[in-house]
C-alpha cells in the first residue's frame, strides 16, 4: 500500500513540475502585430500599417526589418517611430533607418516588461497598378535580447499581420465607352421618334370615331326595347278582348 502511495506521489509531482515549467514557456510568446487601416483596397490606394508589440518581458534590445510583399510599394519617408515609445521602453536609442528599412534600439540599464500592447511605429505603402489578390506585410531579421543577461529571446517572438484584399477596379476602354454612348443616343432618338409618330396618329384620328360604335349600340338597344314593349301591349290587349 505504501509503495503505491509513493508511486502515485512521484507521478503527481512529475506532472505538476511539467505543468509549472510548461506554462511560462507558452506565456512567454510575444506577438509583434502588424495591423492595417483597411481590409480591402484598390490599385493606387495608400495603406497605413501599425507595428505593435504585445505583452513582453526581458526586452533589452530589438531589431526588425520591413518585408514588403509583392503588390505593395513602400512610401518613402513614411515610417514614424511612435511618440514617446523610446522613453516607455527605457531604451537609450530607438531608430529607423530608411535605406535598410530597419527599426532597432537598445537599453543599458533595465529590461522592459509590459502586460499590455506597446505601439512601436507606423508606415505606409501604396497598392501597385494592375495588382489584384491579397497582401500580408511581414518582418524579417528579428533579434531580441535582454540587456541584463544578454540572453537572446528571438525565438519567443512571432509576427501576426493583417491581410488586405486588393480588388482590381474594372476599366472600360475608350472604344467601349464611345460605342455605349452612341448606342444610348440612338436608343433615345428612336424612342423620341416613336412617341412623336404615336402622338401624330392620335391627333389625326377624330374623337367621334371612338364614340360612333357607342351611339349605334344605344340606338339599336332603344329600338329593340320599343319593339318589345309594343309587342307586350298588343298581347295584353288581345287577351282582354278574348276574355270578353
Secondary structure, DSSP 8 states (H G I E B T S, - for coil): -HHHHHHHHHHHHHHHHHHHHHHHHHHT-EEEEEEES-SEE-TT-EEEEEEEE-SEEEE-EEEEEEE--TTEEE-TT--EE-TTHHHHHT-SEEEEETTTTEEEEE-SS--EEESS-EEEEEEEEEE-TT--EEEE-EEEEEEEE-TTT--B-GGGEEEEE-EEEE-------HHHHHHHHHHHHHHHHHHHHHHHHHHHHHHHS-THHHHHHHHHHHHHHHHHHHHHHHHHHHHHHHHHHHH-
